[in-house]
């Protein structure tokens, strides 16, 4: 069955329910997604959303982390919390026969999180260790440095895991405040798939939802990329240069021409072999093993970014080549052959993008979350199929803002 959207009425709030029945395996996956509740809320303390997710992954106060995990494992139930950029997700997976039990354990977790000083101390130690190890992950370092340039002075400039200083400041009170403010009914969207009826879902998940405070729903804020490009050079003990680049892209998530931007960026750098960046940087000049550019469009931001690794002595040439390829791309557009090949790939690979239930549920969720009609992705593919070369090149030439490239480079 295709995914569909209904709602659950809880305390006067209509909570959206995205549902797909799949009887092929006796499994059920349930998510409660809280909107505008991810790392984008970390304005005061960087890393708080992810830290709060880690605490909810630490069991209940009554049973403790190990005791709660043992209870779940004995029934083959999985419960996890995670924080993305814009959303916070509670996910429960179980066999069909254990569905009621899985929801009961989720209810217990929300009623009695492991709010103890010991838990906070444990999570701090693990988080600080992870941050410390990532200092030697030069892709991570360069990626964070690029975001700190593109979104200077905003919450998006911060690492989502936080910094050493910010994590040390997080207290039990901070986590409690986060959970109480953001894990609320007015921000919730329920996503369920598997061998279960919609009647049974509503009956069981309602018990959990009724315990959530109503709270306040807020729209996701939008952050512009800085107008003036910048460059950050970070020196590390490295044998390669890590070059990350990015620029503004002037369109928002509901822009009618978003599909053109996707096609254009695929040809420029998302498509791997055959893309402009890969052809020029790897195939023709042998400067890097790979080079990519990607489009990032969400409720909170819109920008293009890319990356490559190269030899230390070819760093400058690689940087100049990136600038040249993008400049020629905007000036001259693409060829008919490039457009035809891109259409073949995007249209031909569509079945692989809706192969599993989780893929279909995620697509339906994103359509709903971004304010589109159900089936928008299929409509977008039809637009790509009908896209003419002249229209695409006119679109590319209008977006000269992608020439305003900022760079974050890790070198020796």
LORO-820332 format. One record per residue: residue in one letter; x, z, y of N, C-alpha, C in turn. Coordinates in steps of 0.2 Angstrom, whole numbers, plus 5000, padded with zeros to 4 digits. Layout:
<recs>
AXZYXZYXZY
...
</recs>
This chain:
<recs>
X500450004994500050005000500450005006
X500249975012500549975018500450045021
X500950065025500850125029500250125034
X499950175035499350175040499350245044
X499050245050499050295054498350325055
X498350395054497750435055497850495059
X497450545059497650605063497350665059
X497650725061497350785059497250835065
X496650855065496350895070496550965069
X497050995073497251065073497151095080
X496751145080496651185086496551145092
X496151095091495951045097496550995098
X497050995094497550945095497550895090
X497550835091497550775086498250765084
X498450785079499150775076499150705073
X499550655075499650595071499850605064
X499550565059499850565052499950495050
X500550485049500750415046500850425038
X500550385035500450395028500550325024
X500850335018500850275013500850305006
X500350285002500250304995500750254991
X501050284986501550254982501550284975
X501150254970501050294964501650274958
X502150234960502650214956503050264953
X503150324957503550374954503150444957
X503150494953502750554954503150594959
X503250564965503650604971503250604977
X503450654981503050654988503650674993
X503650644999504050665004503650675010
X503750735013503450745019503850765025
X503750735031504150755037503650775042
X503950825046503550845052504150825058
X503950775062504450755067504150785074
X504650815077504450845084504850795089
X504450775094504650725099504950755105
X505450725108505850755113506050825112
X506350825106506650895103507250895100
X507650835101508350825099508850855103
X509450825103510050835107509950825114
X509450785116509250765123508950825127
X508850875123508550935126509150985128
X509750965126510351015126510651015133
X510251015138510551015145510951075147
X510651135145511051195146511551215141
X511451205135511951215130512051155125
X512651125126512751065121512751085114
X512451055110512451065103511951115100
X511451145105510951195103510451165098
X510251105099509751075094510051065087
X510651045086510951035079511051105077
X511251155081511451215079510751255076
X510251245079509551265077509351235071
X509551175070509351145063509751175058
X510351185059510851215054510551285052
X510251325057509951385055509351385051
X508951335052508351325048508551295041
X509151275040509451255034509751315030
X509651375033510051435030509551475027
X508951455025508451495021508051545026
X507751585022507351635026507651705027
X507451745031507751805032507651855026
X507051845023506951885017507351875011
X507451805010507751785004508551775005
X508651755011509351735013509451665011
X510051635013510251565011510251555004
X510551595000510651584993510051594989
X509651644991509051664987508551604988
X508451584995507951534996508151464993
X508851444993509051384989508951394982
X509051444979508851454971508151444970
X507751474974506951464973506851384973
X507051354978506951284979507251244973
X507851254971508151224966507751224959
X507551284958507151304952506551254951
X506251234956505751184956505851114959
X506551104959506751034961506451014968
X506451064973506151054979506751044984
X506651004989507150994994506851005001
X507151055005506951065012507551055017
X507451015022508051015027507751005034
X508251025038508051015045508650975048
X508450925053508950885056508750875063
X509250865068509150845075509450785077
X509050735079509350675081509450675089
X509450615092509550615099508850635103
X508250605100507650615103507150665099
X507350665093506850705088507150755084
X506750805082506950855077506550855071
X506750845065506450835059506450885054
X505850905051505850955045505650905040
X506050905034505850855029505850895022
X505250885018505150915012505050865007
X505450865001505350824995505250854989
X504850834985504650864979504350824974
X504350844967503850814962503150824964
X502750774962502050774964501750844962
X501950874956501650934953501850994958
X502350984961502651044965502451034973
X502050984974501950974982501651034985
X501151074982500851134985501451184986
X501851194981502351244982502851224987
X503051154988503451134993503251155000
X502551145001502251155008502251235009
X502151265003502151345004502851365006
X503351335003504051365005504251345012
X503951285014504051265021503751315026
X503151335024502751385028503151445029
X503451465023503851525023504451525028
X504751465028505351455032505151455039
X504651425041504451435048504151505050
X503851535045503651605047504251655047
X504751645043505251695043505951665043
X506151625048506851595048507351645047
X507951625045508551675044508851695051
X508451735055508651755061509051815061
X509751805059510151865058510851845062
X511151895064511851895067512351855062
X512251875055512651845050512551775050
X511951755050511851675050512151645056
X512051675062512351645068513051635067
X513351685065514151695064514351635059
X514051635053514151585048514151515051
X513651495054513451435057514051415062
X514151465066514651455072515351435068
X515551475063516151455060516151385057
X515651365054515651305051515651245056
X515251255061515151205067515851195070
X516151255072516851255075517351215071
X517351235065517751195060517651125060
X517051105060516851035060517150995066
X516951035072517251005078517950995078
X518351045076519051045075519350985071
X518950975065519150925061519050855064
X518550845068518350785071518850765077
X519250815079519750795084520250745081
X520350745075520750695072520450635069
X519750625071519350565069519350525076
X519750485076519850445083519250405084
X518950375079518250345081517850395085
X517750455082517350505085517550515092
X518150525093518450545099518350485105
X518450425103518350365107517650355109
X517150365104516450355105516150415110
X516450475109516150525113516450515120
X517050485121517350475127516950415131
X516750365127516350315130515750335133
X515350375129514750405131514850455137
X515350485138515450525144515550485150
X515850425149515850375155515150345157
X514850315151514250285152513650325155
X513650385153513150435155513350495159
X513850485163514250535166513750585170
X513750645169513350695173512650705170
X512550675164511950685160512050715154
X511450735150511450765144511750715139
X511650655140511950605135512650595135
X512950625140513750625140514050675136
X513650725133513850775129513950755122
X514350785118514350775110513750805108
X513350775103512750805101512850865096
X513550875094513650935090513950995094
X514050975101514251025106515051025106
X515251065110515951075111516151145109
X516851165108517051225106516751285111
X516751265117516551315122515751325121
X515451275121514651275121514451315114
X514751295109514551325102514651405102
X515251425105515351495105514851535109
X514551495114514051535118513351545115
X513251505110512551505107512451575104
X511851595106511651665103510951655099
X510851705095510251715092509551705096
X509651725102509051715107509051645109
X509551605110509551535111509151495106
X509351515100509051475094508251495094
X508051555094507351575094507051535100
X507251535106506951505111506851435110
X507351395107507351325106506751315101
X506751355095506251345090505551355093
X505451405097504851425100504551365105
X505051335109504851285114504751215111
X505151195106505151125104504751115097
X504751165093504451155086503751175087
X503351135091502651155093502151095091
X501551115091501051065088500951005093
X501051015099500850955104501450905103
X502050925100502550875099502550845092
X502150865088502250855081501950785079
X502250755074501950695071502150705063
X501650695059501750705052501850635048
X502350635044502450575040502550585033
X502050555029502050575022501950515018
X502350515012502350455008502450475000
X502050444996502150454989501550454985
X501550494979500950494974500550544976
X500150544981499750594984499150564988
X498550594988498050564992498050594999
X497750565004497750585011497350645011
X496850655007496450715007496850775006
X497250775001497650824998498250845004
X498450795007498950805012498650845018
X498150825020497750855026497650925024
X497450945018497251005016497851055016
X498351035014498951075013499451075019
X499551025023499951025029499651055034
X498951055034498551095040498751165040
X498851195034499051265034499651285038
X500151235037500851245041500751235048
X500351175050500251155057499851215061
X499451245058499051295061499451355063
X500051365060500451415062500951405068
X500951335070501351315075501051335082
X501451355087501151365094500951295096
X500451295101500251225103500751195108
X501051235112501651215116501451165121
X501951135124501851085129502251015127
X501850965128502150895126502450865133
X503050845132503350815138503650745136
X503650695140503850625139504650635139
X504950585135505650585134505950555141
X506450595144506750565150507150505149
X507250465154507650405153508250415158
X508850395155509450395158509750335159
X509950315165510250255167511050255166
X511350205164512050195163512350195170
X512950225171513250225177513350155180
X513250145187513350085190514050055190
X514550105191515250085192515650095185
X515850045182516250045176516850095176
X517050125171517650165171518050155164
X518650185164519050175158519350245157
X519350265151519650325149520250315143
X520850335145521350335140521550395137
X521450405130521650465127522250455122
X522750495123523350495119523350535113
X523450515107523450545101524050525097
X524150555091524650535087524350485082
X524350425084523950375080524450315079
X524250275074524650215072524250155074
X523650165077523250105079522950125086
X522750075089522350085095521550085094
X521150125096520450125095520150105102
X519850055102519550025108518750025107
X518450065112517750075112517550045119
X516950005119516749975126516049975126
X515749985132515049985133514849965140
X514249945141513949925147513249935147
X512949935154512149935154511849875151
X511249885149510749825147510149845150
X509949805155509349815159508649795156
X508449835151507749825148507649885145
X506949905144506749965141506349945135
X506249995131505949995124505349945123
X504949945128504349905128504349845131
X504949825133505049755137504849695132
X504449655134504149595130504749555127
X505349555131505849515129506449545125
X506249605122506749645118506949605112
X506549565109506749525103507349475105
X507349445111507849405113508449435114
X508449505116509049545117509349555110
X508949565105509149575098509549515095
X509249455097509549395094510149385098
X510249395104510849375108511349425106
X511249485105511749535103511949525096
X511549505092511749485085512249435085
X512149375089512649325089513249345092
X513249385097513849415101514249455096
X513949505093514349555089514049595084
X513449585083513149625077513149595070
X513249525071513149485064513749485060
X514249525061514849515057515249455057
X515449425052515749365052515349305054
X515549265059515149215062514949235069
X514949305071514849325077515449305082
X515249305089515749285093516349325093
X516249395094516849445094517249435088
X516949435082517349435076517749365075
X517449315077517749245077518349245081
X518349275087518849265092519349315090
X519149375089519649435088519949435082
X519649425076519949425070520149355067
X519649315067519749245064520349205068
X520249195074520649155078521349195080
X521249255082521849285085522149345080
X521849365075522049415070522249475073
X521849495078522049565082521749625079
X521149615075520849675072520549645065
X520449695061520049685054519349675056
X519049705061518349695063518249715070
X517649685073517549695080516749685080
X516449735083515649735083515449745090
X514849725092514449745098513749755096
X513449815098512749825096512349845102
X511649835101511149845107510849915105
X510849965110510550025109509950025114
X509350025112508750035116508250085113
X508150135117507750185115507350215121
X506850265120506550295125506950315131
X507550345129507950385133508550345137
X508750285134509250245137509250175134
X509650135137509750065135510450035137
X510850025132511449995134511749955128
X512349925129512649885124513349925123
X513549925116514249955115514549925109
X515249925109515549895104516249935102
X516549905097517249945095517649895091
X518249915091518749885086519349925086
X519749915081520449945080520949885080
X521549905083522049855083522749885083
X523249845083523949875083524049895090
X524449945091524649975097524949925102
X525349875099525649825104525149765106
X524549765102524149715104523449745108
X523549805110522949835113522749805119
X523149785124523049755130522649685129
X522949645124522749585123522049585120
X521849635116521249645112520749655118
X520949705122520449725128520249665132
X520749625134520649565138520249515134
X520349505128519949465124519149485123
X519049545123518349575123518049555129
X518349565135518049545142517949475142
X518449435140518349355140517849335136
X517749355130517249335125516549345128
X516449405131515749425134515649385140
X516149375144516049335150515849265149
X516149235144515949165142515249165139
X515149215135514449225132513949225137
X514049265142513549265148513449195152
X514049165153514149105157513849045153
X513949045147513748975143513248985138
X513049045136512549055131512749045124
X512249025120512449015113512248945111
X512448925105512348855103511748855098
X511448795097510948785092511048815085
X511648795083511848815076511848895076
X512148925081512149005081511449025081
X511048995084510349025084509949005078
X510148955075509848935068510048985063
X510748995063510949035058510749115058
X510649135065510349205066509649205064
X509249155065508549155063508549155055
X508949115052508949115044509049185042
X509549225045509749285042509249335044
X508949345050508449395052507849385048
X507649325047506949305044507049315036
X507649295034507749295026507849365024
X508149405028508349475026507749525027
X507249505030506649545031506449585025
X506349555019506149585013506549645011
X507149645013507649695011507549755016
X507249745022507149795027506449835026
X506049805021505449845019505349855012
X505949855009505949865001505749924999
X505849985002505750045000505150085004
X504850135001504350165005504650195011
X505150225010505450265016505650215022
X505850155020505950105025505350085029
X504750075025504150055028503850115032
X503950175030503650235034504050235040
X504750225040505150235046504950175051
X504850115048504650065053503950085056
X503450105052502850125055502950175060
X503350225058503450285063503750255070
X504250215069504550195075504050145080
X503650105076503150075080502650115084
X502450165080502050215084502350255089
X502950285087503350325092503550285099
X503650225098503850185104503250145107
X502650165105502050145109501850075107
X502050045101501849975099501249985095
X500949925094500349915089500649915082
X500249935077500549935070500549855068
X501149835065501349765064501749735069
X501949775074502349745079502949715077
X503349745072503949715069503849645066
X503249635063503049565060502949515066
X502649545071502449495077503149475080
X503649525080504249515083504649455079
X504649455073504949405069504649335070
X503949335071503649275073503949245079
X504049295084504349265091505049245090
X505449275085506049255084506049185081
X505649175076505549115073505449055078
X505049065083504849015088505349015094
X505849055094506249055100506648995101
X506648965107506948905108507648925112
X508148875110508848885113508848895121
X508448855124508448855131508148925134
X507648945131507349015133507849065132
X508249065126508749115124509249115129
X509549055131510149055135509949075142
X509349055144509149075151509149155151
X508849185146508849255146509549285146
X510049265142510749285142511049285149
X510949225152511249215159510949265164
X510349295163510049335168510349405167
X510649425161510949495160511649495161
X511849485168512549495169512849565170
X512349615169512549685169512949695163
X512949665158513349675152514149665153
X514249625159514949615161515249675164
X514849725166515149785169515349835163
X515949815160516149855154516549915156
X516449965152516850025153517150035146
X517750065146518150065140518450135139
X518450155132518750225130519250205125
X519850215126520350195122520850255119
X520850255113521350305110521950275108
X522550295111523150265109523750315108
X524350295106524850335104525150365111
</recs>
